[in-house]
Structures are given as C-alpha cells and as structure tokens.
Amino acid sequence: MNTDTCCPAVTESPDLPTGAAADETLARLAKALGHPVRVEIVRFLSGQESCFYGDLAERLPLAKSTVSEHLRILREAGLVRGEVDGPRACYCIDPIGMRQLKLLVNTF
C-alpha cells in the first residue's frame, strides 16, 4: 500500500454548491462531525504530515469496531480517505471535503 493510492494529492478545488444544495451539504458534513470521537479523529488526521498508517483504535479508548464505524461515517461524508489492505490501514484527511466544509461554514 502506498500513499499514492490511499491519499493521492489533490490539486482541484471543490465545487461549492449553492442554495438548498449548500445547506444539505453543510448539514451532511456537520452531522459527520456530530460526535466528539469523529472530531478527535479528524483533528488527529489533520495534524499528520502524511497518511497515517496504523490502527486508530490504539490511539482511542474504543473498540476497533466502534472506531471503524466512526471512520465509515467520516469517509461517507467525504472528510476522510482511507484504505484497508489486510492488517494494514491508511487514513488521511480528504482535502476536498475539508475545503468544502470550511467554505460552507464561512458563508454564515
């Protein structure tokens, strides 16, 4: 597993929805961050200089299945990228999703 497949560089800017679509997108992103553990995961991954290889459950006082569920929600919302290859896992922030979140929050 390498970072090119797990967390490829992104050079494009996100399409910023408008009107009702913007509200729906912001609500989806906010809902994904609606649990303190998910905020902690995003904060941790944001502080990494590259993809995090390892078991995030070792860094949190939670069962692996619980951490996996939080990661699934963050991936589906577009805030985290990740790839699991057998016992190895790679996670990183999705820069497009984070940029979109920041831009939408700034429209308030």
N, C-alpha and C positions, 0 to 999 in steps of 0.2 A: 504494500500500500504506500503510495507517495502523496505528497500534498497537492500535486497537480490534479489528481483525480478527486481527492476528498474536498479540498478547498481551493479550487482554481482561482487565480487572480481575476478580478472583475474590473473592467475599465468602463463599462457602460453606466449611465445614470438611470435611476429608476424612473419609470413612468409614474407621474404623480396624478392620481385620479382627482376628479373634481366633483363637487356637489354631493349627491347621495352616495356615490361610489367612494368618495373620500371618507365620508362618515362610516361607511361599512368597513372599509379597510382599516381605519384607525381603531374602530371597535374590536375588530378581529385581532389586531396586534396588541391592543391593551388587554384583551381577555387572556391572551397567551402570557402576558406578564402579570396576570392577576393572582399569582401565588408567590409568596416570598422565596420559595426554593427555586422557581424559574427565574426570578430576578437575580438570585445569587448565582445561578448557572450562567446567565448572560453576563453578569458583572465579571465573573471569573474568566470566561472565554474572551471577553473584551480586553482583559489585561494580558492576554497571551500574545507574544510576538509572532507566533505561527500556530499551526494546528496543534491542538492538544491531543497527544497520543496517550491513551491510558484509560483507566476506569474512574469515571467521575464519582461513582459510588464510594470510592475510597476517600474522597475529599468531603463527602457529605454524610451526615449521620442517618442515612436512609438505606433501605434495601435496594438492591440492584434493580428490581422490577419497578420500584417507585421512581427511581432516577430515570429509568428507561421511558416510563410513561411521561414524565416531565419533558424529556428530550424529544419525544414524539410530538408533543403539543407544540414545542418551540420550532421544530422542523416544519410541521404542517403550516404554521403561521408564517414561515419564511424568515425567521430570526436567527436560526442556527442551521448550519450544514453539518452533515455527519455521514460517516460510512463505517459499517461494522464488517470486518473480514475475519471470521472465526473469533479467536480470542482477542484480536486487536481492534481497537476502535479509534477513530479520528474525528474530532469535533472542532468546529470553528464558528465564528460569527458569520452570518450571511450579510455582507456589506450592503447589498441592495435593500434587503428588508430593514436593516438598521437605519439606512439613509432615509428610506420611505417613512419610517416611524418618526424620525427627527423632523423631517419636513412637515409632516402632518400635524405633529404636536405644535410646531411653530406657527401654524395657521390660526391658532386660538387668539 
